Amino acid sequence: MSYESGSLECRRLIEAKENLLQLMHALSFLQEIDHINVKLKEIYKEIDEMHEARKKLENKV
């Protein structure tokens, strides 16, 4: 992990994002999966937004 996270929740969100990136990379070698990549990118974005919100919350404390 390249980022030192502050809480267990942040670490799990970072891990989920990293796993999604690995999955998208693995699937990039397959044909006709554009619709899956679109969904995975949407999920990644949602998790990233959750992570940013959590970081802001933790910085307030």
C-alpha positions as CSV (number, residue, x, y, z in Angstrom):
1,M,0.0,0.0,0.0
2,S,1.5,3.3,-1.0
3,Y,-0.7,5.4,1.3
4,E,-0.7,5.2,5.0
5,S,-4.3,5.2,6.0
6,G,-5.6,6.5,9.3
7,S,-8.3,4.0,10.1
8,L,-9.4,0.4,9.4
9,E,-12.2,1.7,7.3
10,C,-9.8,3.8,5.1
11,R,-7.5,0.8,4.8
12,R,-10.3,-1.4,3.6
13,L,-11.5,1.2,1.1
14,I,-8.0,1.6,-0.3
15,E,-7.7,-2.2,-0.5
16,A,-11.0,-2.4,-2.3
17,K,-9.9,0.2,-4.8
18,E,-6.6,-1.6,-5.4
19,N,-8.4,-4.9,-5.9
20,L,-10.7,-3.3,-8.5
21,L,-7.8,-1.8,-10.4
22,Q,-6.2,-5.3,-10.5
23,L,-9.4,-6.8,-11.7
24,M,-9.8,-4.2,-14.4
25,H,-6.3,-4.8,-15.5
26,A,-6.8,-8.6,-15.7
27,L,-10.0,-8.1,-17.6
28,S,-8.4,-5.7,-20.1
29,F,-7.0,-8.6,-21.9
30,L,-10.4,-10.0,-22.7
31,Q,-12.6,-9.0,-25.6
32,E,-16.1,-7.7,-25.5
33,I,-16.2,-6.7,-21.8
34,D,-16.6,-3.0,-22.2
35,H,-19.9,-3.1,-20.4
36,I,-18.3,-4.7,-17.4
37,N,-15.5,-2.2,-17.4
38,V,-18.0,0.6,-17.3
39,K,-19.7,-0.9,-14.3
40,L,-16.4,-1.5,-12.5
41,K,-15.3,2.1,-13.1
42,E,-18.5,3.3,-11.6
43,I,-18.0,1.1,-8.6
44,Y,-14.4,2.4,-8.3
45,K,-15.6,6.0,-8.4
46,E,-18.2,5.3,-5.7
47,I,-15.7,3.7,-3.4
48,D,-13.2,6.5,-4.0
49,E,-15.9,9.1,-3.1
50,M,-16.6,7.1,0.1
51,H,-12.9,7.1,0.9
52,E,-12.6,10.9,0.3
53,A,-15.6,11.5,2.6
54,R,-14.1,9.3,5.3
55,K,-10.7,11.1,5.1
56,K,-12.5,14.4,5.5
57,L,-14.4,13.1,8.5
58,E,-11.3,11.8,10.1
59,N,-9.4,15.0,9.5
60,K,-12.1,16.9,11.4
61,V,-11.7,14.7,14.5
